[in-house]
């Protein structure tokens, strides 16, 4: 092999392929499997027709679940919580499930170094603490009320008894958990592939429960620190994008936070 051929040959153990980048007639070599910028994946909302159909189904399921849990057949206690009240703390024994009737709950994990990460924000019709049903002995997160509200509290043994005995209720609960799992996967993909601006816009729409039957586009004031923890960025960046969203008319905030439908354009933008 002459000197020129040896210089142009790929190193042993490396595989390359040619992909056109549409920059004139030039082509660029990328390692096999490396995505081009245009291949970056983003989470896109479902079409309005699908969203509307999904909302009706979710509303029907939520109504049936509440009716069953609220019946005399289920042993439970009713709880009213105030803003900033802790429903349970990380490391406490996990032995009951909450069904949120009203209000918003922040679920956050704190590291050994004291750093907090917001895992999810739950609202009306959501279950909280269901991980105890699969044998988790201690809570791995802290649940704190962001607003005042109400919840049904069902003991672990009672919840398991009804899941085993009532197949319709069990089917509804499984459907709920599958939906929650899909949301978790979408959150992970969003975190990995989308910009912090898109992640913030999506987080605000989720907080407003956009497209859901209990959609509430006016929210209690949410701190920028909490939003930064949810999105995985700094409070400074959140402040910059919030001001940008307000300037463009996507949101309004003055004591309360109002999410306008136009914010969806940020998520849909390539």
Secondary structure by P-SEA (a helix, b strand, c coil): ccaaaaaacccccbbbbbbbcccccbbbbccccccccccbbbbbbccaaaaaaaaaaaaaaaaaaaaaaacccbbbbbbbbccccccccccccccbbbbbcbbbbbbbbbcccbbbbbccccccccccccccccccccccbbbbbcccbbbbbbcaaaaaaaaaccaaaaaaaaaaaaaaaaaaaaaaaaaccccaaaaaaaaaaaaacccccccccccccccaaaaaaaacccaaaaaaaaaaaaaacccccccbbbbccccccccccc
